[in-house]
Amino acid sequence: MIENLSFDVPAGGTLAVIGPNGAGKTVLFKALIGSVAHEGKISWATGTRIGYVPQKLDIERDLPLTGLDLLQAKAELSHTPRSDVTRAIELVNLGPDIVVQPMSTLSGGQFQRLLMAFALLGHPTVLLFDEPTAGVDEPGQEGLYEMIARLREATGLTLLFISHELALVFHRADRVLCLSPGRPPHLGTPEEALTPERLQQMYRTPLRFHHHDGHHA
């Protein structure tokens, strides 16, 4: 349960949500999109359209479906023009030869890009990512975040993401929301949030830090 939480995200900003397992990060995102009951008030600016990329998709990846099948099915159900499918595929750099492959053959990074394209249908103004690099190997993680940064610059998206990759959080987020069971939430800049003392209190374990060019990593 998360209590006494209040925060806002400026239009076009990037907020990272961090904390140990069980801190309520995914529950917070589900409350923001209205899929779980909650107390208090959530206010979105007029005209806000939300896209959500879950940590995992509740679908059997061995079904005989291609990535394009999945995107076209959503477009049809949501009455989205087919041209938006092409646009979403291009925005996430998912090649036309990849999107027509069965989903079971996609790598972790390719499948994550497919989920991002799925979320981009409907031209959202806010994107929520629950651990966008989950299941992606280390070399592909930075590439995904670079792609997300390009998306934000190209479309003016407001971005909220959950991550355990603290070095990436430091370099990619404008503000960081720290959640930890039994402790009040903390919101601050990466420099304020990602200190050794705060992280050790939040994760309740000794941590080792390396410093590069004055940054925590």
C-alpha positions as CSV (number, residue, x, y, z in Angstrom):
1,M,0.0,0.0,0.0
2,I,1.3,3.5,-0.9
3,E,0.2,6.3,1.4
4,N,0.6,10.0,1.4
5,L,1.8,10.2,-2.2
6,S,1.5,13.4,-4.1
7,F,3.4,14.4,-7.3
8,D,3.0,16.1,-10.6
9,V,4.8,15.7,-13.9
10,P,5.2,18.7,-16.2
11,A,4.1,18.2,-19.9
12,G,7.0,16.9,-21.8
13,G,8.9,15.8,-18.7
14,T,10.4,12.5,-17.7
15,L,9.7,10.8,-14.3
16,A,11.4,7.7,-13.2
17,V,9.9,5.5,-10.4
18,I,12.3,3.4,-8.5
19,G,12.2,1.1,-5.4
20,P,12.6,-2.5,-4.2
21,N,10.2,-5.2,-5.3
22,G,6.9,-4.9,-3.4
23,A,7.1,-1.1,-3.1
24,G,4.0,-0.6,-5.2
25,K,5.6,0.7,-8.4
26,T,3.4,-1.3,-10.8
27,V,0.3,-0.8,-8.6
28,L,0.9,3.0,-8.9
29,F,1.0,2.7,-12.7
30,K,-2.2,0.6,-12.7
31,A,-3.9,3.2,-10.5
32,L,-2.8,6.0,-12.9
33,I,-4.5,4.2,-15.9
34,G,-7.5,3.3,-13.8
35,S,-7.2,-0.5,-13.7
36,V,-7.1,-0.8,-9.9
37,A,-9.2,0.8,-7.2
38,H,-7.6,3.7,-5.3
39,E,-8.3,6.4,-2.9
40,G,-7.4,10.0,-3.4
41,K,-7.5,12.0,-6.7
42,I,-5.7,11.5,-10.0
43,S,-5.9,14.4,-12.4
44,W,-4.8,14.4,-16.0
45,A,-4.6,17.6,-18.1
46,T,-7.5,18.1,-20.5
47,G,-6.8,16.2,-23.7
48,T,-4.4,13.7,-22.2
49,R,-4.2,10.4,-24.0
50,I,-2.4,7.6,-22.2
51,G,-0.3,4.8,-23.6
52,Y,0.9,2.0,-21.4
53,V,3.7,-0.5,-21.9
54,P,3.4,-3.3,-19.3
55,Q,6.3,-5.3,-18.0
56,K,4.8,-8.3,-19.7
57,L,1.8,-8.9,-22.0
58,D,-0.8,-11.4,-20.9
59,I,-0.7,-13.2,-24.2
60,E,0.9,-16.5,-25.2
61,R,3.8,-15.6,-27.4
62,D,3.7,-19.0,-29.2
63,L,0.3,-18.2,-30.7
64,P,0.5,-18.2,-34.5
65,L,0.4,-14.4,-34.6
66,T,2.8,-11.9,-36.1
67,G,3.6,-8.5,-34.6
68,L,1.7,-6.9,-37.4
69,D,-1.3,-9.0,-36.6
70,L,-1.3,-7.7,-33.0
71,L,-1.0,-4.1,-34.1
72,Q,-3.7,-4.4,-36.8
73,A,-6.0,-6.1,-34.3
74,K,-5.7,-3.1,-31.9
75,A,-6.1,-0.6,-34.7
76,E,-9.3,-2.3,-35.8
77,L,-10.8,-2.6,-32.2
78,S,-9.9,1.0,-31.5
79,H,-11.0,2.3,-34.9
80,T,-7.5,3.6,-35.5
81,P,-6.4,4.3,-39.1
82,R,-4.1,1.7,-40.6
83,S,-1.7,4.5,-41.3
84,D,-1.1,4.8,-37.6
85,V,0.2,1.2,-37.5
86,T,2.8,2.1,-40.1
87,R,3.7,5.3,-38.1
88,A,4.1,3.4,-34.8
89,I,6.3,0.8,-36.4
90,E,8.5,3.5,-37.9
91,L,8.7,5.4,-34.6
92,V,10.1,2.4,-32.7
93,N,12.5,1.4,-35.6
94,L,10.9,-2.1,-35.9
95,G,11.8,-3.1,-39.4
96,P,9.1,-4.3,-41.8
97,D,10.9,-7.7,-42.1
98,I,10.7,-8.1,-38.3
99,V,7.1,-7.0,-37.7
100,V,5.8,-9.8,-40.0
101,Q,7.6,-12.5,-38.1
102,P,5.7,-14.7,-35.5
103,M,5.9,-13.1,-32.1
104,S,7.5,-16.3,-30.7
105,T,10.6,-15.6,-32.9
106,L,11.2,-12.1,-31.6
107,S,14.1,-11.3,-29.3
108,G,13.4,-9.6,-26.0
109,G,14.3,-6.2,-27.4
110,Q,12.2,-6.7,-30.6
111,F,9.2,-7.7,-28.5
112,Q,9.6,-4.7,-26.3
113,R,9.6,-2.4,-29.3
114,L,6.5,-4.2,-30.5
115,L,4.8,-3.4,-27.2
116,M,5.9,0.2,-27.5
117,A,4.4,0.4,-31.0
118,F,1.2,-1.1,-29.6
119,A,1.1,1.7,-26.9
120,L,1.7,4.4,-29.5
121,L,-1.4,3.6,-31.5
122,G,-3.9,6.4,-30.9
123,H,-1.2,9.1,-30.6
124,P,-0.9,9.2,-26.8
125,T,0.4,12.3,-25.1
126,V,1.7,10.4,-22.0
127,L,3.5,7.1,-22.1
128,L,3.9,4.8,-19.0
129,F,6.6,2.1,-19.2
130,D,6.9,-0.6,-16.6
131,E,10.5,-1.7,-16.7
132,P,11.1,-1.1,-20.5
133,T,14.3,-3.1,-20.5
134,A,13.0,-6.2,-18.7
135,G,14.1,-9.3,-20.6
136,V,16.5,-7.2,-22.8
137,D,20.2,-8.0,-22.7
138,E,22.6,-5.3,-21.5
139,P,23.8,-4.1,-24.9
140,G,20.2,-3.5,-26.0
141,Q,19.1,-1.6,-22.9
142,E,20.9,1.7,-23.7
143,G,19.6,1.4,-27.3
144,L,16.0,1.1,-26.0
145,Y,16.4,4.2,-23.8
146,E,17.9,6.1,-26.7
147,M,14.9,5.2,-28.8
148,I,12.6,6.3,-26.0
149,A,14.4,9.6,-25.8
150,R,14.1,10.1,-29.6
151,L,10.4,9.4,-29.3
152,R,10.0,12.0,-26.6
153,E,11.9,14.6,-28.7
154,A,9.9,13.8,-31.9
155,T,6.5,13.7,-30.3
156,G,6.7,15.9,-27.2
157,L,5.6,12.9,-25.0
158,T,5.4,13.1,-21.3
159,L,7.2,9.9,-20.0
160,L,6.8,7.9,-16.8
161,F,8.9,4.8,-16.4
162,I,9.8,2.2,-13.8
163,S,13.3,0.9,-13.8
164,H,15.9,-0.9,-11.6
165,E,18.7,0.4,-13.9
166,L,19.9,3.3,-11.7
167,A,22.6,4.5,-14.0
168,L,20.1,4.9,-16.8
169,V,17.6,6.6,-14.5
170,F,20.3,9.1,-13.5
171,H,21.0,10.0,-17.1
172,R,17.5,9.8,-18.6
173,A,15.1,11.1,-15.9
174,D,14.3,14.7,-15.0
175,R,12.8,13.7,-11.7
176,V,12.9,10.5,-9.6
177,L,10.1,9.2,-7.4
178,C,11.5,6.8,-4.7
179,L,9.1,4.2,-3.2
180,S,10.0,2.0,-0.3
181,P,7.7,-0.1,2.0
182,G,7.4,1.6,5.4
183,R,9.0,4.9,4.3
184,P,7.4,8.1,3.0
185,P,7.8,8.6,-0.8
186,H,10.5,10.9,-1.9
187,L,10.5,13.0,-5.1
188,G,13.6,14.8,-6.3
189,T,16.1,15.3,-9.1
190,P,18.4,12.4,-9.9
191,E,21.2,14.1,-7.9
192,E,18.9,14.3,-4.9
193,A,17.3,10.9,-5.1
194,L,20.2,8.7,-6.1
195,T,22.6,9.3,-3.2
196,P,24.3,6.3,-1.5
197,E,22.5,7.1,1.8
198,R,19.0,7.3,0.3
199,L,19.4,4.2,-1.8
200,Q,20.7,2.2,1.1
201,Q,17.7,3.3,3.2
202,M,15.3,2.5,0.3
203,Y,16.7,-0.9,-0.7
204,R,17.8,-1.8,2.9
205,T,21.1,-3.3,1.8
206,P,24.7,-2.1,1.5
207,L,25.4,-0.7,-1.9
208,R,28.6,-0.1,-3.8
209,F,29.0,3.0,-5.9
210,H,31.3,4.0,-8.7
211,H,31.8,7.6,-9.7
212,H,32.4,8.7,-13.3
213,D,32.7,12.3,-14.2
214,G,31.0,13.4,-11.1
215,H,27.9,11.1,-11.6
216,H,26.6,8.2,-9.6
217,A,26.5,4.9,-11.5
